[in-house]
Amino acid sequence: MDTTAGPLTYRDATDTDVDALVALIESAYRGETSRAGWTTEADILQGQRTDPQGVLEVVKAPDSRLLTVERDGRIVACCQLEHRGAHAYFGMFAVSPELQGAGLGKAIIAEAERRARETWGVTEMHMTVISVREDLIAWYERRGYRRTGEMTPFPYGDERFGIPQRDDLRFELLVKPLV
């Protein structure tokens, strides 16, 4: 990790962050810029990952927050936390591609889990990951998440979620106890 960089600061996103957050999320998952990091989905999905309306809906939702992570005044990562009864949902996780592989993701997910537990008193964190993303699922497993085998279909035909490059995409539910 770059020891000359400043500390990470965390805050809830606001309306004025939407454009910067969309750019960050797109850069982490789509197109050539995403290939600088290891979280790219460029080989399985093209098109957009999200849009300003989708990000604004997360920012405005009453039981949701878009945790925004800054370093030296620049947004470098984000993740969605949504309160869903006894568990929280973790999604829209993005780390700037040029900063991936330096431990930021591990620190951010730990902070997100801590906030969900302390703010909402939840006992589990849930997330869904595209099931063919074996490297990403393995990363989450090293952080204590377990595969459930519970699958939901990918929304084929809805370009708001991207343009699939293969026909076997599904989301798998991963779960981690937060006790």
N, C-alpha and C positions, 0 to 999 in steps of 0.2 A: 504494500500500500504506500502511496505517496505521503511521506511524513511531513512534507512542507505544506500540504493542503490544510485548510482550516477544518474545524469540527463540523459534524453534521448537525443541522437544526431541523426540527420537525414542527409542522403546523398543518392545520386544516386548509385545504384549498379554498379559494374564493372565486367568484365569477371572473375576476381579472386574470386568473391563472390559466383559464381554459385553453387558450391558443398555445401557450408554452407547454402545457401538459399533453395536448394532442400531438404536438411535434415530438416530444420526448417518447411517448408511447409508440408512435409510428417508427421513429428511428431505432427503437429497440427490437422491433418485430418484423418490419416490412422493408423491402427494397435493399439496395446495395449497401446503404449505410449500416443496416442491421448486421451485416456480415462481419463487422469489426468486433462484435460481441458474440457470445455463444448462445444467446437466447433467440436468435433469428428463427422466424417461421417462413422465410422467403422461399424455401424449396417446397413447402406444402400449401402455402396460401399466398395469393397475390391480392392486390387491391388494398383497401383500408383495413386497419385493425379497429379503429374507433373514429369518431367524428366529434365536432364541438357539441352537438346536441346530446350525444351519449355521455360525454364527460360532464356537461352541465347538469344532466339528470342525476348523476352520482353526487355532485356537489350539493344539489338542492334537496335530495331525498332526506326525509326526516330521520330515518334510522340508519343513515349511511354517512360516511365521511371519506374524503379522498385525502389521505395523508400525503403531504407534500414534503419532500426532503431537499434541503438546500445545503450547499457548501459554498462559502465565499460569495454569498448573494445570488448564486445561480441554482436553478432547479436541476437536480441530478438524478432524482428518483421519485417514484410515487407508488401508492397502493391503495386500493379500495378496502374499506372495512364496513361491513353491513351487519347490523344486529338482527339476528333471526331467532328469537326466543332463547333457548339454552345454548345456542352456538352462534358464532360470528362467521361470516363469509369473507374470505380473502380473495381479492381479484385485482385486475387492472394493474398488476405489478410490473413496473418497468424501471430499469437502471440504465443510465446513459451507456451506450455500447463501449465507448472508450474507457469507461471506469469499471467494466465488468471484469470479474476474476480477481478483484483486489479485496474481497471481504465485505463490500458494501451491502450486498444482498442479504448475507447472513445477519448483519447488524440490523438492517431494516426490518426483516421478518421477525426478529426477536423483539424489537420495539413495538411492532404492530400487534404481536401476540400479547405483550405486556399491557398495552393500552386497551385491547379488547377485554382482557380479563379484569383489569382494574375499573374500566369505565362501565362495562355492562355486566360484569360478574359471570361471564360465560365460561363453560367448562370444556368447550371444544372449538377448534377452528376447522372450517370446511373450505375446500377449494375444488375447482374443476380444472383439469388439464387435458389437453388433446392427447388421447391415449397413445399415439405413435411417437410422442415426444419423450422417448425413453431416457435420454440424458437429463432432461429437466425433471422428470419424475424421480430419477435416482437422486438428484440434488435435493429435492424435497424430502425424500426418504431419509437422507442423512441428517435432516433437520427434525426428524421425529414424525413425519407424516406417514400414514400407511395407505396403501391402495385398498380400496373396498371392492373393486370389481363391478361397482354400480356404474352403469353407463347411461348417458343421455345422448340423443342424436345430435350431430352437427347440423346447424340450420342451413342446409344446402338451399341455394336459390335466394338467400337474403344477403345481398352484397354488403350490407352494413358490417358483416362479420368477416368479410374477405371473399376471395374467389378461390375455392378449393382446387388444388392441382392433383388431387387423388380422390378416390371414391370410398375410402375406408376410414374417414375421420369421425371420431366420437369423443365425447368428453367423459373422463373418468373422475369420480369423486374421490378425493384424498381427505383424510381426517387426522387430526392430531389432538390428543387430550391436552388441556391447558391447566392441569392441576398440579 
